[in-house]
Amino acid sequence: MTTLHEPTTPAAGPAPAAAPVTVPTPTPDLAVWPATTAEPRPGDLRVGGVPLAEVADRFGTPAYVLDEAEVRHRCRTYRDAFPDADVLYAAKAFLCRAMARWVDEEGLGLDVCSAGELELAVTTGFPPERIVLHGNAKSPRDLDTALRLGVGRIVIDSPAEIARLAAAVGPDGHQKVMVRVVPGVSAGGHEKIRTGTDDQKFGLPIADGYAQHAIARILDQPQLHLTGLHCHLGSQITSVKPYLVAVRRLVGLMSRLYEQHGLVLPELDLGGGHGIAYRPGEEALDLTALARRVRAELTEACAAAGLPVPRLIIEPGRAVVGPAGIALYRVLAVKRTPEKVFVAVDGGMSDNPRPALYGVRYAPRLIGRRPGTAEPARMTVVGRHCEAGDVLAADVELPADIRPGDLLAVPVAGAYQLSMASAYNLVGRPPLIAVRDGLARLLVRRESLADLRSRDVGL
C-alpha cells in the first residue's frame, strides 16, 4: 500500500477535465461571493457566467448552486501554499460524486468519516490509498468497508478501537493507522465546534498520559502500522496561534514516544477548521501565514527535540467548498409586526440548520429584479418550518419593497448545508446545480415526495 504522498494515479496535477480556470477579483460588495460573480445590471447576479435567476426558474427553489471554478481554484491555492504537505479535502463539509472527481483531479486526498462517504468516493474512482478514515465511533461497517476498499489510513480515536481494528485486520493483515490526540487547545468559532480540548468526545488526551498508553497498545499489535499523530482543533478558526501551540504539543509527544519506544513517526496531521468569512468584513484565516508559520514552528520544534521533520497533513473542508456555494430561495410571505419585519422563504432549517445550531449569520441579497427606490430596511429572513428557531438570517438589510415571489441568494452556502440537510416536515432536500463557463448542470437532484414515501414501508 502506498503512502498519502505517493499517489498511484496521475492526480498530482490537473487532469484534462480540470483545465485552467479564470478567477477574477470580486468587487468589495461581492467580497464573500465566488470570484466569478458579476452583476452586469442591478439585480442580475451571475455566477460562473450563469444568471442565478435563470437557475431558480429552471431548477426551482430552494436550490444550491456550486461554482466549479471556485472549488478548483481553492484546491490549487492549498496545493500551492502547502507544496510539501498532503492536503486532504474534508468530505464532511460536502460530498457528491462530482466533488470527489474535482478534488481528485486537483491532486488532493480525501478525509472521510463513514462508510457512506468512503464508498461514494471510491465508486466514483477516487484512489482509496489517498483516503483517511476517522471518527469517534466507527461502526463495524465503517471498519470493514475501509479494510475491504484498502483505505490509506484509519485514525484510531479510542482504546476500544485498537483491539476491534486489529481483529478485523486479522493476524496476517496489515493496516496503516494514525492516532487522534487531544492537544488541549481551545479554538473555534463556537463552543459546539471546538474539538481540541479535553472535555469533548474526540481523541485521546495528551495531558494525562492517556494518548501515550493507547499508543503503547497499538505498538503491541503487529498488524497495525502507526504512521503518525492526528489532531483537529475545531472549526472556523481565524488565528494561526492555536495551530502553532498544537504543533509544539504534538512534537513534545513525539519526542516522548521516541524516548520510550525508539519510535520515529513520519506523519503529523493538524486537521482543518480553517475559518472563512460569511459576511463582508468578517475575518478569515490567512492561509499564507498559516503555511509559513506552521512550517517554521514544526521545523524548529523537531530540531529542538532531535527528530526528523514529519510529513505534514492538513484537512480543509469548509475553506474549499464553503465560499463556492450559494443558496437560492423564493419569498413566500412578508409579515410586518410592530417590532420586526419577517421575510418567509420556501426553505429553512431543513436545508440550513447552522443558524439554529451555532447562531451563524449570513448576508442574503435580492436578485432577479432591479431594486426599487425604497430604502433598505432591517428584516429577519425565516424558514417555513414549525420551529421558532427556524431563522436563516436575523436583522439583515434588504430592500423595503421586498415582496412574495422575489428571489433571495445567500452566499457562502457550500459547506455544512446540504451535507446536514434533513427531511423535517417531510420537505425534500434541495437540488445542487454546478455552474461553470456559462453552463449549469444538475449534480444532485431534488428529493421528491415519492422518495420520502418510498422509505415508509409499514402500515
SVG drawing of the C-alpha trace seen along z (x, -y; Angstrom):
<svg xmlns="http://www.w3.org/2000/svg" viewBox="-51 -56 70 70">
<polyline fill="none" stroke="black" stroke-width="0.4" points="0.0,0.0 1.4,-3.4 1.6,-6.4 -0.5,-9.5 2.3,-11.3 3.0,-8.5 -0.2,-8.6 -0.6,-5.7 -2.6,-7.8 -1.6,-11.0 -3.6,-13.1 -0.8,-15.4 -1.8,-17.8 -5.0,-18.7 -6.5,-16.1 -7.8,-17.2 -11.2,-18.0 -9.5,-20.3 -8.4,-22.9 -7.2,-26.3 -10.0,-28.5 -10.1,-32.2 -10.9,-33.6 -11.4,-37.4 -11.1,-39.7 -14.5,-40.4 -15.8,-43.9 -15.9,-44.9 -19.7,-44.4 -19.3,-40.9 -16.3,-40.0 -17.7,-36.8 -19.2,-35.6 -17.4,-33.3 -14.8,-35.2 -16.7,-34.6 -19.6,-36.5 -20.7,-39.5 -23.6,-41.9 -23.8,-43.5 -27.1,-45.1 -28.6,-45.8 -30.2,-42.7 -28.8,-40.5 -26.4,-38.5 -24.4,-35.9 -22.0,-33.1 -19.8,-31.2 -21.4,-33.1 -24.9,-31.9 -27.7,-34.2 -28.9,-32.9 -32.5,-33.9 -32.3,-31.5 -31.1,-28.8 -34.0,-29.3 -36.5,-29.3 -35.1,-26.2 -34.5,-24.1 -36.9,-25.6 -36.2,-26.8 -34.8,-26.2 -31.7,-25.2 -27.9,-25.2 -25.5,-26.5 -21.9,-25.4 -19.2,-27.3 -16.8,-24.6 -14.1,-27.2 -14.1,-28.5 -13.8,-24.9 -10.9,-24.1 -9.2,-27.5 -9.3,-26.9 -7.9,-23.4 -5.0,-24.8 -4.5,-27.6 -4.0,-25.0 -1.7,-22.9 0.4,-26.0 0.5,-27.1 1.5,-23.6 3.6,-22.1 5.4,-19.7 2.3,-18.6 -0.6,-16.3 -3.8,-18.2 -6.9,-16.2 -10.4,-17.6 -12.7,-17.0 -15.7,-15.3 -18.0,-16.0 -18.2,-19.7 -19.9,-18.5 -19.5,-15.4 -21.1,-14.3 -19.6,-12.4 -18.7,-15.5 -17.0,-17.0 -14.9,-13.8 -13.9,-14.0 -12.9,-17.6 -10.8,-17.1 -9.1,-14.0 -8.3,-15.9 -6.8,-18.8 -4.4,-16.4 -5.9,-16.5 -6.5,-13.5 -9.8,-12.9 -10.8,-12.7 -14.0,-10.7 -15.8,-9.7 -18.2,-7.0 -18.6,-4.0 -21.1,-6.1 -18.6,-8.8 -15.9,-6.3 -17.9,-4.2 -19.2,-7.1 -15.7,-8.4 -14.2,-5.1 -17.0,-4.1 -16.5,-7.5 -12.9,-6.5 -11.1,-8.2 -7.9,-6.3 -8.6,-4.6 -4.9,-4.8 -5.3,-8.6 -8.2,-8.5 -8.1,-8.7 -11.0,-7.4 -11.6,-9.0 -14.4,-9.3 -15.0,-8.9 -17.4,-5.9 -16.7,-3.9 -19.2,-1.2 -18.2,2.4 -19.4,1.5 -17.1,-1.6 -14.1,0.5 -15.0,3.4 -15.6,1.1 -12.3,-0.7 -10.3,2.6 -12.2,4.0 -11.6,1.0 -7.9,0.5 -8.2,-2.9 -4.8,-4.6 -5.1,-5.4 -7.5,-4.7 -7.4,-7.2 -7.8,-5.4 -9.9,-7.6 -10.3,-5.4 -8.7,-2.5 -11.6,-0.2 -10.9,-0.6 -7.4,0.9 -8.5,4.4 -11.5,4.2 -9.4,3.0 -6.6,5.5 -9.2,8.3 -10.8,7.1 -7.4,6.8 -6.5,10.4 -3.2,11.9 -1.8,11.9 -3.1,8.5 -1.6,5.0 -3.2,1.6 -1.6,-1.9 -3.1,-3.8 -2.8,-7.2 -4.0,-8.1 -6.1,-11.2 -4.8,-13.0 -6.2,-16.0 -3.6,-18.7 -5.7,-20.7 -6.1,-23.8 -9.4,-25.7 -10.1,-27.1 -13.1,-27.6 -16.0,-30.0 -18.5,-28.4 -18.3,-26.1 -20.1,-23.3 -17.4,-23.2 -14.3,-23.2 -12.7,-19.8 -9.2,-20.3 -10.0,-20.4 -10.0,-17.5 -13.8,-17.8 -15.3,-16.6 -15.8,-13.2 -12.9,-13.1 -9.5,-11.7 -7.1,-10.8 -5.8,-13.5 -2.1,-14.2 -2.1,-15.8 -3.0,-12.8 -0.9,-10.2 -4.0,-8.6 -2.7,-9.0 0.7,-7.5 -0.9,-4.5 -3.1,-3.9 -0.1,-4.3 1.8,-1.6 -1.1,0.7 -1.1,0.0 2.6,0.9 1.8,4.3 -0.4,5.1 2.0,6.1 -0.8,5.8 -1.3,2.2 1.4,-0.2 1.4,-3.5 2.4,-6.3 1.7,-9.4 -0.4,-11.6 -3.7,-13.3 -5.5,-16.2 -8.3,-18.5 -8.8,-21.7 -12.2,-22.8 -13.9,-24.8 -14.0,-28.4 -10.5,-29.1 -9.3,-32.5 -6.0,-32.7 -2.7,-30.9 -1.7,-30.7 -3.7,-27.7 -2.1,-25.6 1.4,-26.6 0.5,-25.6 -0.8,-22.3 2.4,-21.7 4.6,-22.2 2.5,-19.9 2.3,-17.2 6.1,-17.3 6.5,-17.1 4.5,-13.9 6.5,-12.6 9.7,-13.2 8.4,-11.3 7.5,-8.4 10.9,-8.3 12.5,-8.3 10.2,-5.5 9.9,-3.3 12.5,-4.5 9.6,-5.4 10.0,-8.0 6.7,-8.9 6.8,-10.1 3.5,-11.9 1.7,-14.7 -1.9,-15.6 -3.1,-19.0 -6.7,-18.6 -8.5,-21.6 -11.0,-24.1 -9.7,-27.0 -12.1,-29.9 -13.8,-31.8 -15.8,-35.0 -19.6,-34.6 -20.3,-38.3 -18.3,-41.2 -15.7,-42.5 -15.5,-39.3 -12.1,-37.8 -10.8,-34.7 -7.7,-32.6 -4.7,-33.8 -3.6,-30.7 -0.2,-32.0 0.6,-33.0 -0.6,-29.6 1.6,-27.7 4.7,-29.7 4.4,-29.8 3.4,-26.2 6.3,-25.0 8.7,-27.1 7.3,-26.0 7.4,-22.4 11.0,-22.6 12.1,-24.4 10.3,-22.1 11.7,-19.0 15.2,-20.4 15.0,-21.1 13.7,-17.6 16.3,-16.0 13.7,-14.5 13.3,-14.5 10.5,-16.7 7.4,-14.6 5.3,-14.9 2.6,-17.5 -1.1,-16.7 -3.9,-19.2 -7.7,-18.7 -9.5,-21.8 -13.2,-21.3 -15.2,-24.5 -12.4,-26.6 -12.5,-24.8 -16.2,-24.4 -18.0,-27.0 -17.3,-30.1 -18.1,-28.3 -21.8,-27.7 -24.9,-29.9 -28.4,-29.1 -31.4,-30.3 -34.9,-30.9 -38.2,-32.3 -40.0,-34.7 -43.4,-33.3 -44.6,-36.0 -43.7,-39.3 -45.1,-39.9 -44.7,-43.2 -45.2,-43.4 -44.6,-46.4 -41.2,-45.0 -39.9,-43.2 -40.4,-42.5 -40.3,-38.8 -39.5,-37.6 -40.5,-34.0 -38.9,-31.8 -39.6,-28.3 -36.6,-26.8 -35.3,-26.9 -33.6,-24.9 -34.1,-21.6 -31.6,-22.9 -29.5,-25.0 -29.6,-24.1 -26.4,-26.1 -28.1,-29.3 -30.1,-27.3 -27.2,-25.2 -24.4,-27.8 -26.0,-31.2 -24.3,-31.6 -25.1,-34.9 -25.5,-35.2 -25.9,-38.2 -28.8,-37.4 -29.2,-39.5 -32.2,-40.3 -31.7,-39.0 -33.8,-38.6 -35.1,-42.2 -33.9,-45.7 -34.4,-47.0 -37.0,-49.8 -36.4,-53.2 -37.3,-52.1 -34.5,-52.4 -33.1,-49.3 -34.7,-48.2 -33.9,-45.7 -35.6,-42.4 -35.3,-38.8 -35.4,-36.0 -37.2,-33.0 -37.9,-29.5 -41.1,-27.5 -40.7,-25.0 -42.6,-24.7 -39.8,-26.0 -39.4,-29.4 -35.6,-28.9 -36.1,-28.5 -34.3,-31.7 -31.9,-31.9 -30.7,-35.5 -31.6,-37.7 -31.6,-41.5 -30.3,-42.0 -30.7,-44.8 -33.0,-44.1 -35.0,-46.4 -38.1,-47.7 -40.2,-46.9 -39.4,-43.1 -42.5,-41.1 -43.7,-37.5 -42.2,-36.0 -38.9,-37.7 -35.7,-35.7 -33.0,-35.8 -29.5,-34.5 -27.3,-33.6 -23.6,-33.3 -21.1,-31.1 -23.5,-28.2 -21.3,-25.4 -20.3,-23.8 -22.4,-22.0 -25.7,-22.8 -26.7,-20.0 -24.5,-17.7 -26.5,-18.4 -29.9,-18.8 -32.9,-16.9 -36.5,-16.0 -38.1,-17.9 -41.8,-18.4 -41.3,-16.0 -39.9,-18.7 -37.4,-17.2 -33.8,-18.3 -32.9,-20.8 -31.0,-20.0 -27.4,-21.0 -26.5,-22.7 -22.9,-23.3 -22.1,-26.3 -19.1,-27.0 -18.3,-28.9 -21.9,-29.9 -23.4,-26.4 -25.4,-25.0 -25.8,-21.3 -27.6,-19.2 -25.3,-17.3 -27.8,-16.2 -31.5,-16.1 -34.2,-17.4 -35.5,-14.9 -39.2,-14.3 -42.2,-13.3 -42.0,-9.9 -38.5,-9.5 -39.8,-10.2 -42.8,-7.9 -40.7,-5.0 -38.9,-4.7 -42.1,-4.3 -42.8,-0.5 -45.2,0.2 -48.9,-0.2"/>
</svg>
